[in-house]
Amino acid sequence: MTTSPILSVFTTISLRAFLAPSRIATHVLAHEDANPGLAHRVAVIGAGTLDSLPHKGAVVTLLAVCNSTHREGYMDIVMVSIVGGLLALAVVIVLGSAVGSF
């Protein structure tokens, strides 16, 4: 089973962002078939999607500063950072695959 190099970059970077305690520096994987500009954009957006999970320090701090609980405020964070980031990522992958790096 072969996968797209761009999806491989997204998966790897998102998993690293999920496991790290804070936003990580993204490293674009060297794939022969991947456009380096597009792979970098996908990696940067991918690092920001799963980086907003409830156990991250920035989320806990934001909710504390706003005097809110996870139950009250986390759905807004999910919609803005995770869902919005995944939608932006889908647009970048579709446009990047159709027209190349932009």
C-alpha positions as CSV (number, residue, x, y, z in Angstrom):
1,M,0.0,0.0,0.0
2,T,1.5,3.3,-1.0
3,T,0.6,6.6,0.5
4,S,1.0,10.1,-0.6
5,P,4.2,11.7,0.6
6,I,2.3,14.8,1.6
7,L,-0.1,12.7,3.8
8,S,2.9,11.0,5.3
9,V,4.4,14.3,6.3
10,F,1.1,15.4,7.8
11,T,0.6,12.2,9.8
12,T,4.2,12.2,11.1
13,I,4.1,15.9,12.2
14,S,0.6,15.6,13.7
15,L,1.6,12.6,15.8
16,R,4.8,14.4,17.0
17,A,2.7,17.5,17.9
18,F,0.3,15.2,19.7
19,L,3.0,13.6,21.8
20,A,5.1,16.6,22.6
21,P,4.3,18.8,25.6
22,S,4.2,22.0,23.5
23,R,4.3,23.0,19.9
24,I,7.3,21.5,18.2
25,A,9.6,22.7,15.5
26,T,8.5,21.1,12.3
27,H,11.0,19.1,10.3
28,V,10.0,18.3,6.7
29,L,10.7,14.8,5.8
30,A,12.8,14.2,2.7
31,H,10.6,12.5,0.2
32,E,11.6,12.2,-3.4
33,D,8.1,12.7,-4.7
34,A,7.1,15.5,-2.4
35,N,7.2,19.1,-3.4
36,P,9.3,20.7,-0.6
37,G,7.3,23.9,-0.4
38,L,4.0,22.1,-0.2
39,A,5.4,19.6,2.3
40,H,6.6,22.4,4.5
41,R,3.1,24.1,4.5
42,V,1.5,20.8,5.3
43,A,3.9,20.1,8.1
44,V,3.4,23.6,9.7
45,I,-0.4,23.3,9.6
46,G,-0.3,19.7,10.8
47,A,1.8,20.7,13.8
48,G,-0.9,23.1,14.9
49,T,-3.9,20.8,14.6
50,L,-3.4,18.1,17.3
51,D,-1.3,20.6,19.3
52,S,-4.5,21.9,20.9
53,L,-5.6,18.8,22.7
54,P,-6.8,19.2,26.3
55,H,-3.6,18.0,28.0
56,K,-1.5,20.7,26.4
57,G,-0.1,23.4,28.7
58,A,-1.2,26.3,26.5
59,V,-4.8,25.0,26.5
60,V,-4.8,24.6,30.3
61,T,-3.3,28.1,30.7
62,L,-5.7,29.7,28.3
63,L,-8.7,28.2,30.1
64,A,-7.3,29.3,33.5
65,V,-6.7,32.9,32.3
66,C,-10.2,33.0,30.9
67,N,-11.6,31.6,34.2
68,S,-13.2,28.8,32.3
69,T,-13.3,25.0,32.7
70,H,-12.6,22.4,30.1
71,R,-16.2,21.6,29.9
72,E,-17.2,25.2,29.3
73,G,-14.5,26.4,26.9
74,Y,-12.8,23.5,25.2
75,M,-15.4,23.0,22.4
76,D,-14.6,26.5,21.2
77,I,-10.9,25.7,21.1
78,V,-11.6,22.5,19.2
79,M,-13.7,24.3,16.6
80,V,-11.1,27.1,16.0
81,S,-7.8,25.3,16.2
82,I,-8.4,21.7,15.4
83,V,-11.4,21.8,13.0
84,G,-10.3,25.0,11.4
85,G,-6.8,23.7,11.0
86,L,-7.9,20.5,9.4
87,L,-10.1,22.4,7.0
88,A,-7.2,24.7,6.1
89,L,-5.0,21.7,5.7
90,A,-7.5,20.0,3.3
91,V,-7.6,23.2,1.2
92,V,-3.8,23.4,1.1
93,I,-3.4,19.7,0.1
94,V,-6.1,20.0,-2.6
95,L,-4.7,23.2,-4.1
96,G,-1.1,22.1,-3.7
97,S,-1.8,18.8,-5.4
98,A,-3.7,20.6,-8.2
99,V,-1.4,23.5,-8.9
100,G,1.8,22.7,-7.1
101,S,3.4,24.9,-4.5
102,F,1.8,28.3,-4.3
